């Protein structure tokens, strides 16, 4: 029972810490509005082979000042639990104009 409690605590802490894995790129002067658009990138073989292409420039819609945030969100983590068994992973790309 004690091992189960420790395991649940570790999983809980990991689920909150997973959102910290983010890359943020600022283009131009950065976002001028709070308008956001998000997309999900999919990979197989644990991130080695991309399945789709998320075009952040197209998501910006011609804006010259924006921010790109690429992260493994808590939703991506939850998707990865069952999908990881068949080597599929995802990450979220958010463009803020």
C-alpha positions in Angstrom: 0.0 0.0 0.0 2.9 2.4 0.8 4.5 1.7 -2.5 1.2 2.5 -4.3 1.0 5.8 -2.5 4.5 6.7 -3.4 3.9 5.8 -7.0 0.7 7.9 -7.2 2.6 10.9 -5.7 5.4 10.6 -8.3 2.8 10.4 -11.1 1.0 13.4 -9.7 4.2 15.5 -9.5 5.3 14.4 -13.0 1.9 15.4 -14.5 2.3 18.9 -13.1 6.0 19.2 -14.1 5.4 18.0 -17.6 4.1 21.4 -18.8 7.6 22.9 -18.0 9.1 21.3 -21.1 8.5 24.2 -23.5 10.4 26.1 -26.1 9.4 29.7 -26.8 10.5 31.6 -29.9 9.8 35.3 -30.3 9.5 36.7 -33.9 9.8 40.4 -34.4 8.6 42.4 -31.4 6.6 39.5 -30.0 2.8 39.1 -29.7 0.9 42.4 -30.0 -2.6 40.8 -29.3 -3.7 37.8 -27.3 -5.0 36.0 -30.4 -3.8 32.3 -30.3 -3.9 29.4 -32.7 -2.8 25.9 -31.7 -1.9 22.7 -33.5 -0.6 19.3 -32.5 2.4 17.6 -34.0 2.4 13.8 -34.1 5.5 11.5 -34.1 6.1 7.8 -34.2 9.1 5.8 -32.9 9.1 8.0 -29.7 9.6 11.3 -31.6 12.1 10.2 -34.3 9.7 10.2 -37.3 7.2 13.1 -37.8 3.7 12.1 -39.1 2.5 15.7 -39.9 3.8 19.2 -40.3 2.5 22.1 -38.3 3.4 25.3 -40.2 3.8 28.0 -37.6 4.3 30.7 -40.2 0.9 29.8 -41.8 -0.6 29.8 -38.3 0.7 33.4 -37.8 -1.4 34.4 -40.8 1.1 36.9 -42.2 1.8 38.7 -38.9 5.3 40.0 -38.5 5.3 40.0 -34.7 4.3 36.8 -32.9 5.5 34.1 -30.5 5.8 30.4 -31.1 5.5 28.0 -28.1 6.2 24.4 -28.5 5.5 22.2 -25.5 4.5 18.8 -24.2 1.3 19.8 -22.5 -0.6 17.8 -19.9 -3.0 16.7 -22.6 0.0 15.4 -24.7 1.2 13.6 -21.6 -2.2 11.9 -21.1 -2.4 11.0 -24.9 1.1 9.6 -24.6 0.3 7.1 -21.9 -1.7 4.7 -24.0 -0.2 5.8 -27.4 3.3 5.4 -26.1 2.8 1.7 -26.2 2.6 1.9 -30.0 5.4 4.5 -30.1 3.2 7.5 -30.9 3.9 10.8 -29.2 2.5 14.3 -29.6 3.4 17.9 -28.8 1.4 21.2 -28.9 2.5 24.2 -31.0 0.8 27.5 -30.1 1.2 30.7 -32.1 0.3 34.0 -30.3 -0.1 37.0 -32.5 
